[in-house]
Amino acid sequence: MVSTNKVNTQAAPIDAAEIKSIKEGTVVQHDKFGKGSVLAVEGDFPNLKATINFDIGGQKQLLLKYAKLKIIV
């Protein structure tokens, strides 16, 4: 299934301040897994881990400081 939603591909990967702002419901973009919605965030900065339900690949847990996400919404 191909997503027809347009994504701002000009957005830069998130920085430390944006990592701290990610919470349940945040919509993100990942180069490999596509668009996803954050289901939960756990841990303490800088080792925050998010559970994200992606369009491609389903549910994944990612360490945010390495995930190279772009915040969409």
PyMOL Python script that loads the backbone (N, CA, C, O; Angstrom):
from pymol import cmd

cmd.read_pdbstr("""\
ATOM      1  N   MET A   1       0.843  -1.179   0.000  1.00  0.00           N
ATOM      2  CA  MET A   1       0.000   0.000   0.000  1.00  0.00           C
ATOM      3  C   MET A   1       0.890   1.244   0.000  1.00  0.00           C
ATOM      4  O   MET A   1       1.760   1.375   0.861  1.00  0.00           O
ATOM      5  N   VAL A   2       0.695   2.118  -0.911  1.00  0.00           N
ATOM      6  CA  VAL A   2       1.487   3.338  -1.029  1.00  0.00           C
ATOM      7  C   VAL A   2       0.720   4.488  -0.392  1.00  0.00           C
ATOM      8  O   VAL A   2      -0.459   4.698  -0.674  1.00  0.00           O
ATOM      9  N   SER A   3       1.406   5.224   0.467  1.00  0.00           N
ATOM     10  CA  SER A   3       0.785   6.370   1.119  1.00  0.00           C
ATOM     11  C   SER A   3       0.734   7.550   0.162  1.00  0.00           C
ATOM     12  O   SER A   3       1.708   7.839  -0.534  1.00  0.00           O
ATOM     13  N   THR A   4      -0.401   8.225   0.131  1.00  0.00           N
ATOM     14  CA  THR A   4      -0.528   9.402  -0.723  1.00  0.00           C
ATOM     15  C   THR A   4      -0.392  10.681   0.080  1.00  0.00           C
ATOM     16  O   THR A   4      -0.542  11.774  -0.465  1.00  0.00           O
ATOM     17  N   ASN A   5      -0.108  10.558   1.380  1.00  0.00           N
ATOM     18  CA  ASN A   5       0.069  11.751   2.213  1.00  0.00           C
ATOM     19  C   ASN A   5       1.375  12.431   1.851  1.00  0.00           C
ATOM     20  O   ASN A   5       2.407  11.777   1.700  1.00  0.00           O
ATOM     21  N   LYS A   6       1.325  13.751   1.713  1.00  0.00           N
ATOM     22  CA  LYS A   6       2.531  14.505   1.397  1.00  0.00           C
ATOM     23  C   LYS A   6       3.283  14.807   2.686  1.00  0.00           C
ATOM     24  O   LYS A   6       2.684  15.156   3.703  1.00  0.00           O
ATOM     25  N   VAL A   7       4.592  14.669   2.630  1.00  0.00           N
ATOM     26  CA  VAL A   7       5.458  14.896   3.777  1.00  0.00           C
ATOM     27  C   VAL A   7       6.454  15.979   3.413  1.00  0.00           C
ATOM     28  O   VAL A   7       6.965  16.013   2.293  1.00  0.00           O
ATOM     29  N   ASN A   8       6.730  16.864   4.360  1.00  0.00           N
ATOM     30  CA  ASN A   8       7.739  17.890   4.146  1.00  0.00           C
ATOM     31  C   ASN A   8       9.106  17.228   4.192  1.00  0.00           C
ATOM     32  O   ASN A   8       9.656  17.007   5.271  1.00  0.00           O
ATOM     33  N   THR A   9       9.657  16.910   3.023  1.00  0.00           N
ATOM     34  CA  THR A   9      10.946  16.228   2.959  1.00  0.00           C
ATOM     35  C   THR A   9      12.104  17.183   3.215  1.00  0.00           C
ATOM     36  O   THR A   9      13.253  16.749   3.299  1.00  0.00           O
ATOM     37  N   GLN A  10      11.822  18.465   3.339  1.00  0.00           N
ATOM     38  CA  GLN A  10      12.862  19.446   3.622  1.00  0.00           C
ATOM     39  C   GLN A  10      13.164  19.546   5.113  1.00  0.00           C
ATOM     40  O   GLN A  10      14.133  20.201   5.498  1.00  0.00           O
ATOM     41  N   ALA A  11      12.361  18.915   5.954  1.00  0.00           N
ATOM     42  CA  ALA A  11      12.566  18.994   7.395  1.00  0.00           C
ATOM     43  C   ALA A  11      13.865  18.301   7.776  1.00  0.00           C
ATOM     44  O   ALA A  11      14.200  17.242   7.246  1.00  0.00           O
ATOM     45  N   ALA A  12      14.578  18.906   8.692  1.00  0.00           N
ATOM     46  CA  ALA A  12      15.833  18.330   9.176  1.00  0.00           C
ATOM     47  C   ALA A  12      15.531  17.304  10.256  1.00  0.00           C
ATOM     48  O   ALA A  12      14.498  17.393  10.920  1.00  0.00           O
ATOM     49  N   PRO A  13      16.428  16.320  10.443  1.00  0.00           N
ATOM     50  CA  PRO A  13      16.239  15.389  11.555  1.00  0.00           C
ATOM     51  C   PRO A  13      16.142  16.153  12.872  1.00  0.00           C
ATOM     52  O   PRO A  13      16.707  17.238  13.012  1.00  0.00           O
ATOM     53  N   ILE A  14      15.435  15.591  13.816  1.00  0.00           N
ATOM     54  CA  ILE A  14      15.180  16.297  15.066  1.00  0.00           C
ATOM     55  C   ILE A  14      16.443  16.475  15.897  1.00  0.00           C
ATOM     56  O   ILE A  14      17.360  15.655  15.847  1.00  0.00           O
ATOM     57  N   ASP A  15      16.474  17.565  16.663  1.00  0.00           N
ATOM     58  CA  ASP A  15      17.592  17.839  17.552  1.00  0.00           C
ATOM     59  C   ASP A  15      17.181  17.492  18.984  1.00  0.00           C
ATOM     60  O   ASP A  15      16.077  16.999  19.213  1.00  0.00           O
ATOM     61  N   ALA A  16      18.072  17.751  19.946  1.00  0.00           N
ATOM     62  CA  ALA A  16      17.824  17.378  21.337  1.00  0.00           C
ATOM     63  C   ALA A  16      16.543  17.998  21.895  1.00  0.00           C
ATOM     64  O   ALA A  16      15.796  17.333  22.613  1.00  0.00           O
ATOM     65  N   ALA A  17      16.286  19.262  21.572  1.00  0.00           N
ATOM     66  CA  ALA A  17      15.081  19.919  22.085  1.00  0.00           C
ATOM     67  C   ALA A  17      13.823  19.261  21.526  1.00  0.00           C
ATOM     68  O   ALA A  17      12.832  19.098  22.239  1.00  0.00           O
ATOM     69  N   GLU A  18      13.866  18.888  20.256  1.00  0.00           N
ATOM     70  CA  GLU A  18      12.712  18.243  19.643  1.00  0.00           C
ATOM     71  C   GLU A  18      12.525  16.822  20.174  1.00  0.00           C
ATOM     72  O   GLU A  18      11.394  16.363  20.328  1.00  0.00           O
ATOM     73  N   ILE A  19      13.623  16.127  20.452  1.00  0.00           N
ATOM     74  CA  ILE A  19      13.524  14.788  21.039  1.00  0.00           C
ATOM     75  C   ILE A  19      12.730  14.860  22.337  1.00  0.00           C
ATOM     76  O   ILE A  19      11.869  14.020  22.595  1.00  0.00           O
ATOM     77  N   LYS A  20      13.027  15.869  23.150  1.00  0.00           N
ATOM     78  CA  LYS A  20      12.325  16.025  24.423  1.00  0.00           C
ATOM     79  C   LYS A  20      10.848  16.345  24.228  1.00  0.00           C
ATOM     80  O   LYS A  20      10.040  16.094  25.122  1.00  0.00           O
ATOM     81  N   SER A  21      10.485  16.897  23.071  1.00  0.00           N
ATOM     82  CA  SER A  21       9.092  17.287  22.829  1.00  0.00           C
ATOM     83  C   SER A  21       8.234  16.146  22.284  1.00  0.00           C
ATOM     84  O   SER A  21       7.011  16.272  22.229  1.00  0.00           O
ATOM     85  N   ILE A  22       8.849  15.044  21.883  1.00  0.00           N
ATOM     86  CA  ILE A  22       8.077  13.925  21.337  1.00  0.00           C
ATOM     87  C   ILE A  22       7.279  13.271  22.454  1.00  0.00           C
ATOM     88  O   ILE A  22       7.809  12.945  23.516  1.00  0.00           O
ATOM     89  N   LYS A  23       5.993  13.089  22.186  1.00  0.00           N
ATOM     90  CA  LYS A  23       5.105  12.461  23.168  1.00  0.00           C
ATOM     91  C   LYS A  23       4.085  11.616  22.421  1.00  0.00           C
ATOM     92  O   LYS A  23       4.060  11.604  21.190  1.00  0.00           O
ATOM     93  N   GLU A  24       3.251  10.915  23.162  1.00  0.00           N
ATOM     94  CA  GLU A  24       2.206  10.099  22.572  1.00  0.00           C
ATOM     95  C   GLU A  24       1.365  10.943  21.614  1.00  0.00           C
ATOM     96  O   GLU A  24       0.925  12.038  21.965  1.00  0.00           O
ATOM     97  N   GLY A  25       1.147  10.427  20.409  1.00  0.00           N
ATOM     98  CA  GLY A  25       0.347  11.129  19.421  1.00  0.00           C
ATOM     99  C   GLY A  25       1.152  11.917  18.401  1.00  0.00           C
ATOM    100  O   GLY A  25       0.610  12.310  17.368  1.00  0.00           O
ATOM    101  N   THR A  26       2.439  12.159  18.663  1.00  0.00           N
ATOM    102  CA  THR A  26       3.283  12.867  17.698  1.00  0.00           C
ATOM    103  C   THR A  26       3.404  12.027  16.427  1.00  0.00           C
ATOM    104  O   THR A  26       3.602  10.814  16.498  1.00  0.00           O
ATOM    105  N   VAL A  27       3.285  12.667  15.279  1.00  0.00           N
ATOM    106  CA  VAL A  27       3.434  11.971  13.994  1.00  0.00           C
ATOM    107  C   VAL A  27       4.835  12.272  13.470  1.00  0.00           C
ATOM    108  O   VAL A  27       5.262  13.426  13.417  1.00  0.00           O
ATOM    109  N   VAL A  28       5.541  11.208  13.084  1.00  0.00           N
ATOM    110  CA  VAL A  28       6.930  11.329  12.650  1.00  0.00           C
ATOM    111  C   VAL A  28       7.130  10.631  11.310  1.00  0.00           C
ATOM    112  O   VAL A  28       6.288   9.848  10.871  1.00  0.00           O
ATOM    113  N   GLN A  29       8.259  10.929  10.668  1.00  0.00           N
ATOM    114  CA  GLN A  29       8.647  10.297   9.409  1.00  0.00           C
ATOM    115  C   GLN A  29      10.010   9.664   9.593  1.00  0.00           C
ATOM    116  O   GLN A  29      10.915  10.279  10.157  1.00  0.00           O
ATOM    117  N   HIS A  30      10.163   8.427   9.118  1.00  0.00           N
ATOM    118  CA  HIS A  30      11.434   7.710   9.157  1.00  0.00           C
ATOM    119  C   HIS A  30      11.760   7.277   7.731  1.00  0.00           C
ATOM    120  O   HIS A  30      10.863   6.855   7.001  1.00  0.00           O
ATOM    121  N   ASP A  31      13.019   7.372   7.322  1.00  0.00           N
ATOM    122  CA  ASP A  31      13.405   7.055   5.943  1.00  0.00           C
ATOM    123  C   ASP A  31      13.041   5.631   5.536  1.00  0.00           C
ATOM    124  O   ASP A  31      12.620   5.414   4.399  1.00  0.00           O
ATOM    125  N   LYS A  32      13.188   4.663   6.423  1.00  0.00           N
ATOM    126  CA  LYS A  32      12.933   3.263   6.087  1.00  0.00           C
ATOM    127  C   LYS A  32      11.487   2.844   6.365  1.00  0.00           C
ATOM    128  O   LYS A  32      10.893   2.120   5.566  1.00  0.00           O
ATOM    129  N   PHE A  33      10.917   3.289   7.488  1.00  0.00           N
ATOM    130  CA  PHE A  33       9.612   2.801   7.928  1.00  0.00           C
ATOM    131  C   PHE A  33       8.447   3.701   7.532  1.00  0.00           C
ATOM    132  O   PHE A  33       7.289   3.328   7.718  1.00  0.00           O
ATOM    133  N   GLY A  34       8.738   4.876   6.990  1.00  0.00           N
ATOM    134  CA  GLY A  34       7.690   5.792   6.554  1.00  0.00           C
ATOM    135  C   GLY A  34       7.090   6.592   7.690  1.00  0.00           C
ATOM    136  O   GLY A  34       7.746   6.860   8.696  1.00  0.00           O
ATOM    137  N   LYS A  35       5.830   6.970   7.515  1.00  0.00           N
ATOM    138  CA  LYS A  35       5.129   7.788   8.499  1.00  0.00           C
ATOM    139  C   LYS A  35       4.664   6.901   9.647  1.00  0.00           C
ATOM    140  O   LYS A  35       4.264   5.754   9.447  1.00  0.00           O
ATOM    141  N   GLY A  36       4.727   7.458  10.855  1.00  0.00           N
ATOM    142  CA  GLY A  36       4.290   6.698  12.013  1.00  0.00           C
ATOM    143  C   GLY A  36       3.767   7.597  13.112  1.00  0.00           C
ATOM    144  O   GLY A  36       4.051   8.794  13.157  1.00  0.00           O
ATOM    145  N   SER A  37       2.997   6.992  13.995  1.00  0.00           N
ATOM    146  CA  SER A  37       2.428   7.705  15.141  1.00  0.00           C
ATOM    147  C   SER A  37       3.044   7.155  16.422  1.00  0.00           C
ATOM    148  O   SER A  37       3.103   5.941  16.617  1.00  0.00           O
ATOM    149  N   VAL A  38       3.501   8.050  17.291  1.00  0.00           N
ATOM    150  CA  VAL A  38       4.122   7.647  18.546  1.00  0.00           C
ATOM    151  C   VAL A  38       3.039   7.133  19.490  1.00  0.00           C
ATOM    152  O   VAL A  38       2.067   7.830  19.781  1.00  0.00           O
ATOM    153  N   LEU A  39       3.225   5.911  19.959  1.00  0.00           N
ATOM    154  CA  LEU A  39       2.281   5.291  20.882  1.00  0.00           C
ATOM    155  C   LEU A  39       2.677   5.521  22.335  1.00  0.00           C
ATOM    156  O   LEU A  39       1.814   5.675  23.200  1.00  0.00           O
ATOM    157  N   ALA A  40       3.987   5.545  22.605  1.00  0.00           N
ATOM    158  CA  ALA A  40       4.481   5.730  23.976  1.00  0.00           C
ATOM    159  C   ALA A  40       5.935   6.165  23.938  1.00  0.00           C
ATOM    160  O   ALA A  40       6.666   5.854  22.998  1.00  0.00           O
ATOM    161  N   VAL A  41       6.343   6.887  24.970  1.00  0.00           N
ATOM    162  CA  VAL A  41       7.741   7.285  25.156  1.00  0.00           C
ATOM    163  C   VAL A  41       8.119   6.912  26.581  1.00  0.00           C
ATOM    164  O   VAL A  41       7.374   7.187  27.521  1.00  0.00           O
ATOM    165  N   GLU A  42       9.282   6.283  26.738  1.00  0.00           N
ATOM    166  CA  GLU A  42       9.726   5.898  28.074  1.00  0.00           C
ATOM    167  C   GLU A  42      11.214   6.166  28.245  1.00  0.00           C
ATOM    168  O   GLU A  42      11.952   6.305  27.270  1.00  0.00           O
ATOM    169  N   GLY A  43      11.637   6.234  29.490  1.00  0.00           N
ATOM    170  CA  GLY A  43      13.038   6.466  29.801  1.00  0.00           C
ATOM    171  C   GLY A  43      13.312   7.916  30.127  1.00  0.00           C
ATOM    172  O   GLY A  43      12.404   8.745  30.190  1.00  0.00           O
ATOM    173  N   ASP A  44      14.581   8.203  30.330  1.00  0.00           N
ATOM    174  CA  ASP A  44      15.043   9.540  30.665  1.00  0.00           C
ATOM    175  C   ASP A  44      15.982  10.037  29.573  1.00  0.00           C
ATOM    176  O   ASP A  44      16.759   9.272  29.002  1.00  0.00           O
ATOM    177  N   PHE A  45      15.891  11.355  29.292  1.00  0.00           N
ATOM    178  CA  PHE A  45      16.767  11.962  28.301  1.00  0.00           C
ATOM    179  C   PHE A  45      18.205  11.799  28.755  1.00  0.00           C
ATOM    180  O   PHE A  45      18.468  12.029  29.936  1.00  0.00           O
ATOM    181  N   PRO A  46      19.149  11.424  27.921  1.00  0.00           N
ATOM    182  CA  PRO A  46      19.074  11.334  26.464  1.00  0.00           C
ATOM    183  C   PRO A  46      18.699   9.942  25.949  1.00  0.00           C
ATOM    184  O   PRO A  46      18.752   9.697  24.744  1.00  0.00           O
ATOM    185  N   ASN A  47      18.325   9.036  26.839  1.00  0.00           N
ATOM    186  CA  ASN A  47      18.035   7.664  26.425  1.00  0.00           C
ATOM    187  C   ASN A  47      16.542   7.387  26.314  1.00  0.00           C
ATOM    188  O   ASN A  47      16.064   6.346  26.765  1.00  0.00           O
ATOM    189  N   LEU A  48      15.809   8.316  25.714  1.00  0.00           N
ATOM    190  CA  LEU A  48      14.379   8.132  25.515  1.00  0.00           C
ATOM    191  C   LEU A  48      14.132   7.099  24.418  1.00  0.00           C
ATOM    192  O   LEU A  48      14.787   7.105  23.376  1.00  0.00           O
ATOM    193  N   LYS A  49      13.181   6.223  24.675  1.00  0.00           N
ATOM    194  CA  LYS A  49      12.808   5.189  23.720  1.00  0.00           C
ATOM    195  C   LYS A  49      11.332   5.367  23.385  1.00  0.00           C
ATOM    196  O   LYS A  49      10.504   5.523  24.282  1.00  0.00           O
ATOM    197  N   ALA A  50      11.003   5.343  22.097  1.00  0.00           N
ATOM    198  CA  ALA A  50       9.624   5.506  21.674  1.00  0.00           C
ATOM    199  C   ALA A  50       9.116   4.242  21.000  1.00  0.00           C
ATOM    200  O   ALA A  50       9.838   3.571  20.262  1.00  0.00           O
ATOM    201  N   THR A  51       7.862   3.937  21.272  1.00  0.00           N
ATOM    202  CA  THR A  51       7.165   2.883  20.554  1.00  0.00           C
ATOM    203  C   THR A  51       6.336   3.601  19.499  1.00  0.00           C
ATOM    204  O   THR A  51       5.498   4.443  19.821  1.00  0.00           O
ATOM    205  N   ILE A  52       6.578   3.259  18.232  1.00  0.00           N
ATOM    206  CA  ILE A  52       5.956   3.964  17.116  1.00  0.00           C
ATOM    207  C   ILE A  52       5.297   2.947  16.188  1.00  0.00           C
ATOM    208  O   ILE A  52       5.890   1.920  15.859  1.00  0.00           O
ATOM    209  N   ASN A  53       4.065   3.242  15.767  1.00  0.00           N
ATOM    210  CA  ASN A  53       3.371   2.403  14.803  1.00  0.00           C
ATOM    211  C   ASN A  53       3.556   3.025  13.420  1.00  0.00           C
ATOM    212  O   ASN A  53       2.972   4.066  13.117  1.00  0.00           O
ATOM    213  N   PHE A  54       4.372   2.379  12.585  1.00  0.00           N
ATOM    214  CA  PHE A  54       4.701   2.890  11.260  1.00  0.00           C
ATOM    215  C   PHE A  54       3.802   2.295  10.184  1.00  0.00           C
ATOM    216  O   PHE A  54       3.293   1.183  10.328  1.00  0.00           O
ATOM    217  N   ASP A  55       3.611   3.061   9.086  1.00  0.00           N
ATOM    218  CA  ASP A  55       2.861   2.575   7.933  1.00  0.00           C
ATOM    219  C   ASP A  55       3.547   1.351   7.317  1.00  0.00           C
ATOM    220  O   ASP A  55       2.885   0.401   6.898  1.00  0.00           O
ATOM    221  N   ILE A  56       4.879   1.388   7.268  1.00  0.00           N
ATOM    222  CA  ILE A  56       5.671   0.290   6.714  1.00  0.00           C
ATOM    223  C   ILE A  56       6.427  -0.353   7.873  1.00  0.00           C
ATOM    224  O   ILE A  56       7.202   0.317   8.554  1.00  0.00           O
ATOM    225  N   GLY A  57       6.210  -1.620   8.094  1.00  0.00           N
ATOM    226  CA  GLY A  57       6.968  -2.304   9.142  1.00  0.00           C
ATOM    227  C   GLY A  57       6.245  -2.432  10.458  1.00  0.00           C
ATOM    228  O   GLY A  57       6.710  -3.145  11.347  1.00  0.00           O
ATOM    229  N   GLY A  58       5.118  -1.759  10.610  1.00  0.00           N
ATOM    230  CA  GLY A  58       4.328  -1.905  11.830  1.00  0.00           C
ATOM    231  C   GLY A  58       4.957  -1.229  13.042  1.00  0.00           C
ATOM    232  O   GLY A  58       5.601  -0.185  12.930  1.00  0.00           O
ATOM    233  N   GLN A  59       4.758  -1.842  14.191  1.00  0.00           N
ATOM    234  CA  GLN A  59       5.186  -1.249  15.462  1.00  0.00           C
ATOM    235  C   GLN A  59       6.667  -1.510  15.712  1.00  0.00           C
ATOM    236  O   GLN A  59       7.137  -2.641  15.589  1.00  0.00           O
ATOM    237  N   LYS A  60       7.392  -0.460  16.061  1.00  0.00           N
ATOM    238  CA  LYS A  60       8.831  -0.545  16.342  1.00  0.00           C
ATOM    239  C   LYS A  60       9.141   0.234  17.607  1.00  0.00           C
ATOM    240  O   LYS A  60       8.451   1.201  17.929  1.00  0.00           O
ATOM    241  N   GLN A  61      10.180  -0.184  18.329  1.00  0.00           N
ATOM    242  CA  GLN A  61      10.723   0.588  19.443  1.00  0.00           C
ATOM    243  C   GLN A  61      12.061   1.137  18.993  1.00  0.00           C
ATOM    244  O   GLN A  61      12.940   0.388  18.566  1.00  0.00           O
ATOM    245  N   LEU A  62      12.212   2.462  19.092  1.00  0.00           N
ATOM    246  CA  LEU A  62      13.434   3.115  18.629  1.00  0.00           C
ATOM    247  C   LEU A  62      14.009   3.999  19.718  1.00  0.00           C
ATOM    248  O   LEU A  62      13.267   4.677  20.430  1.00  0.00           O
ATOM    249  N   LEU A  63      15.327   3.996  19.851  1.00  0.00           N
ATOM    250  CA  LEU A  63      16.027   4.914  20.731  1.00  0.00           C
ATOM    251  C   LEU A  63      16.095   6.239  19.987  1.00  0.00           C
ATOM    252  O   LEU A  63      16.742   6.332  18.944  1.00  0.00           O
ATOM    253  N   LEU A  64      15.439   7.258  20.510  1.00  0.00           N
ATOM    254  CA  LEU A  64      15.234   8.504  19.766  1.00  0.00           C
ATOM    255  C   LEU A  64      16.518   9.205  19.351  1.00  0.00           C
ATOM    256  O   LEU A  64      16.554   9.835  18.294  1.00  0.00           O
ATOM    257  N   LYS A  65      17.574   9.113  20.154  1.00  0.00           N
ATOM    258  CA  LYS A  65      18.801   9.826  19.788  1.00  0.00           C
ATOM    259  C   LYS A  65      19.475   9.235  18.552  1.00  0.00           C
ATOM    260  O   LYS A  65      20.349   9.876  17.967  1.00  0.00           O
ATOM    261  N   TYR A  66      19.087   8.028  18.143  1.00  0.00           N
ATOM    262  CA  TYR A  66      19.660   7.390  16.943  1.00  0.00           C
ATOM    263  C   TYR A  66      18.643   7.211  15.819  1.00  0.00           C
ATOM    264  O   TYR A  66      19.023   6.791  14.726  1.00  0.00           O
ATOM    265  N   ALA A  67      17.380   7.510  16.045  1.00  0.00           N
ATOM    266  CA  ALA A  67      16.310   7.134  15.126  1.00  0.00           C
ATOM    267  C   ALA A  67      16.253   7.970  13.847  1.00  0.00           C
ATOM    268  O   ALA A  67      15.676   7.509  12.861  1.00  0.00           O
ATOM    269  N   LYS A  68      16.813   9.152  13.818  1.00  0.00           N
ATOM    270  CA  LYS A  68      16.779  10.037  12.645  1.00  0.00           C
ATOM    271  C   LYS A  68      15.361  10.254  12.139  1.00  0.00           C
ATOM    272  O   LYS A  68      15.062  10.057  10.961  1.00  0.00           O
ATOM    273  N   LEU A  69      14.503  10.661  13.054  1.00  0.00           N
ATOM    274  CA  LEU A  69      13.109  10.944  12.727  1.00  0.00           C
ATOM    275  C   LEU A  69      12.929  12.394  12.327  1.00  0.00           C
ATOM    276  O   LEU A  69      13.740  13.253  12.673  1.00  0.00           O
ATOM    277  N   LYS A  70      11.863  12.656  11.599  1.00  0.00           N
ATOM    278  CA  LYS A  70      11.437  14.012  11.300  1.00  0.00           C
ATOM    279  C   LYS A  70      10.027  14.151  11.876  1.00  0.00           C
ATOM    280  O   LYS A  70       9.175  13.292  11.645  1.00  0.00           O
ATOM    281  N   ILE A  71       9.782  15.215  12.615  1.00  0.00           N
ATOM    282  CA  ILE A  71       8.462  15.441  13.178  1.00  0.00           C
ATOM    283  C   ILE A  71       7.571  16.044  12.094  1.00  0.00           C
ATOM    284  O   ILE A  71       7.930  17.041  11.469  1.00  0.00           O
ATOM    285  N   ILE A  72       6.413  15.435  11.879  1.00  0.00           N
ATOM    286  CA  ILE A  72       5.457  15.924  10.882  1.00  0.00           C
ATOM    287  C   ILE A  72       4.416  16.788  11.572  1.00  0.00           C
ATOM    288  O   ILE A  72       4.148  17.909  11.141  1.00  0.00           O
ATOM    289  N   VAL A  73       3.830  16.270  12.641  1.00  0.00           N
ATOM    290  CA  VAL A  73       2.790  16.997  13.370  1.00  0.00           C
ATOM    291  C   VAL A  73       3.109  16.936  14.849  1.00  0.00           C
ATOM    292  O   VAL A  73       2.366  17.483  15.664  1.00  0.00           O
TER     293      VAL A  73
END
""", "prot")
cmd.dss("prot")
cmd.show_as("cartoon", "prot")
cmd.util.cbc("prot")
cmd.orient("prot")
